[in-house]
């Protein structure tokens, strides 16, 4: 056997440097421990090449494993469990290497996309198209109007004609407001609420504490908090029309939260009216954000409802006071400075970021989910292997041999997915990677039939059952991973 690192005999010795066993000058390796018979001092190139060889094993075994693994479904797994193991890379080691390479290349692509000109800020083509149509239609209207006013029968003098022309030229399209009926309905509720605010402020003694120069800030805050709680109860009785919130994509988060927050919008409107009245009477008092938020604290019938309302309160406060430290915020909101409240406040900050910029936050969350997929699969594959073992319980393979097959199948999935992702970027198409789904399903059926040696009908039945159970496991794992990606 020839040495993989040295090719000249004059650097070999007669004693192994590792186990000190006697060896021949002709031996490339120590017969006792297997170390290369090499007396020369280690070089930098040799050091790193040895590291790569040990970690990635990019030698003949790697290609002898990967190529038939892809093109001969089930063959490598069958060979490995039959005892021919020295010829192939360890299944777990290969799976680990491929997944590391997969996520490494994905992270490289992500970094490249961050510096792509206009990549993150490209505008929605439909929005631009609609705007272009609106401007085109407006230009047509302007031209027709300018032509009509030139008619001498209208009897317009030169000054009036000039003023009208200037107004038409300076007119610009305004953003379209969707669902005008619901907007008008909300406007009606705003008027009812403002009238209610005016009535309670006009009551004798309503502003007595605020007019009194001897009143402390704490006294004023307490009165204002009670006042805002009264207004909050009025808002709940208004029965503001709401539509179902459907969040199919991260871009819908902002609109969905706006629909949920209609009550808060009205309450902020009421607070603005009160502040205007205070300013009109030259009363030196500004409604603190903490008072507004604390007035929303109500007793909840269930623990879950209490958590949701607490998070909502934290979100409202953090949105108004983004620079406030979490402990100071809890103190201002009069909440206990517990680990649980600190955690909820930090998550409220994350959710505010999602509402403010759903597209960017959605990308970040997606990246966090992808970074945990490898860990999730590592935990799910042994469970999935148990299902495989149960379906083939009458076969000759034990659990570990079933695990070899599962690791090999999952390794092929990552190899194919990586190849098609790279190909998709080369041809600049996002549809290319989806080819892997039918391709891998065909591969999996062929691998099952080859490895377990059963007929096509039995294999098909078990193949359908395995995919059914895998979809269930993947869905459960996806929900858990998504939850943990947001929470951690």
Secondary structure, 3 states (H helix, E strand, C coil): CCCCCCCCHHHCCCECCCCCCECCCCCCECCCCCCECCCCCCCHHHHHHHHHHHHHCCCHHHHHHHHHHHHCCCHHHHHHHCCCCCCCCCHHHHHHHHHHHHHHHHHHHHHHHHCCCCCCCCCCHHHHHHHHHHHHHHHHHHHHHHHHHCCHHHCCCHHHHHHHHHHHHHCCCCCCCCCHHHHHHHHHHHHHHHHHHHHHHHCCCCCHHHHCCCCCHHHHHHHHHHHHHHHHHHHHHCCCCCCCCCCCCHHHHHHHHHHHCHHHHHHHHHHHHHHHHHHHCCCCCCCCHHHHHHCCCCCCCCHHHHHHHHHHHHHHHHHHCCCCCHHHHHHHCCCCCCHHHHHHHHHHHHHHHHHHCHHHHHHHHHHHHHHHHHHHHHHHHHHHHHHHHHHCCCCCCCHHHHHHHHHHHHHHHHHHHHHHHHHHHHCCCCCHHHHHHHHHHHHHHHHHHHHHCCCHHHHHHHHHHHHHHHHHHHHHHHHHHHHHHHHC
